Amino acid sequence: MRLEGNIDICEPGRFAGWARDIDDPGAPLRLTAWTGRTPLGTCLADQPRADLAEAGLGAHGFSFIPPHPLSPAECDALHVRAEHTELALFHAFGGAQPNPFLAAPPPRPAQARFRRCILHIGTEKTGTTSLQRFLALNRVKLLAQGVFVPLSLAPADPEGSLNHSDLAALALADWRLDDALRLARGVSNAPSLARFRGQAAAALAAEFATVPPEYTTLLLSSEHCHSRMQLLHEIAALHGFLAPWVESFEVVVYLRPQHELAMSQYAMHLLSGQQDAEMLPALPYPAGYALPRVTDPVYFDYAGLLSRWAAIFGRDAIRPAIFGAEDLHGGDVIDDFCHRLGLSTEAMARPPRLATNISGRAQTFLRALLPVARARGGTAAAAIIGFVAANLRRSAPGEGTLPPRAQAEAFAQPFAAGNARLRAEWFPDRARLFNIDFGRFPAAVDEVALSAEEAVAQLVDLLLAETTSQG
């Protein structure tokens, strides 16, 4: 299914337009309107229109009246999908058509505390943790270059990284009260959300008050800006939060092939204890999909990602880069990040590399361990899984199990057109956005079976890794 169409009328009490499935143009399309996660109802796109008839497209007009006039917040979160799918015709994701209800970004203040704000938004699985650990290790040395990395907005992290994840937690839409970032901060209703936002703003203002005026660059980093902030008005909320302090923005984002991101994301879910997620699911998910839906097509849509952030922060503020050894300055994301921003890394501390994936055999071992740990571990199951996962990353780093070639190609295909548009707009000097070698994937994959001896060896290795980490 491929959607095309347009929204011609957008009013709180009515929206109307046309829509059809390019792959089945003769069948009328049933649409479902949503605001956030709340369905508003359905309508059939089967009304005749003179302009469609003249273009030879058939009768595909629709008109929808919501059950009540939409509030401004409901308008911000409006999207219309093909029924029983995640394919959206009109939505706040910045896709086929921007949300006409969206308010314009707030104007920049006459005076701001920082001349420049470097905002690193990910994407996930592009060395973000290494970069954030580098920032934590070198806050004082970065000050010597006029760069201030705040402690505010970054909760304490056991790995010693400065991830300003409060940015996403405060900017998410008001109705997204079940997000894990918010629940971890005690946010579960409107009053606690308002309290959290107020406390975050006050803490940041108090920290800014201690910064001498010669420090003119503010540096913030959180990959949750990529993974969680998927609505235009959420990005606008973040802009509004930071704009009073900043004269200009530079939004840095690293991109890697979608199938590689999915493979790394699968390892992340496996290491966090999610044992039955699919590595490369068919997206959008087919009807009746039985496994956990741990991702979203929007997560992998880089063209949409840059479009959303450019719509709010301005195109000139966006700094996309390719995450690949041959594309990174010095072959390293820390060197590349600092080089792009004119920062010297001389005499700066480097964090030890932390693997984000584990070998195929270690993945097999972990998949076998998870259900047993849950069945026999009782209240200690989570601690057991966390202990094993952390030490497998030390004892058995690797690329993970490679999926079959056809599966990798099939997963990448839906994003090919968007990648081509992105390349033409943002990387015109490149022949293609990513240099992908699908030939390295096997024609077929046989499930690795560990012998008892191999499983014991994995266990001994991870215990040795724990012993070494304790000194």
Protein Blocks (a to p, Z undefined) as FASTA:
>chain_A
ZZedddfbdcfkbccdddddfklmmbccdddddehjacfbdcddfbccfklmmnonopab
dcdddfbdcdfklmmmgccddehiabdfbdckopmbccfkbccdddddfbdfbfbdcdde
bjehihklmmmmmmmmmmmmmmmnopacdfehpacdfklpacdfklmmmmpcfklmmbfk
lmmnopabfklmmmmmmmmmmmmmmmmmmpcfklmbdcdddfklmmmmmcfklmmmmmmm
mmmmpfbdcdddddddfklmmmmmmmmmmmnopakbcfbdcddddehiabdcfbdfklmm
mklmmmmmmmmnopklpccddddfklpghhiaklmmmmmnopafehiacdddddfbdcfk
lmmmmmmmmmmmmmmnmmmlmmmmmmmmmmmmmmmgcebjaddfklmmmmmmmmmmmmmm
mmmmmmmmbfbfbdcdfklpcfbdcdddddfklmmmmmmmmmmmmmmmnZZ
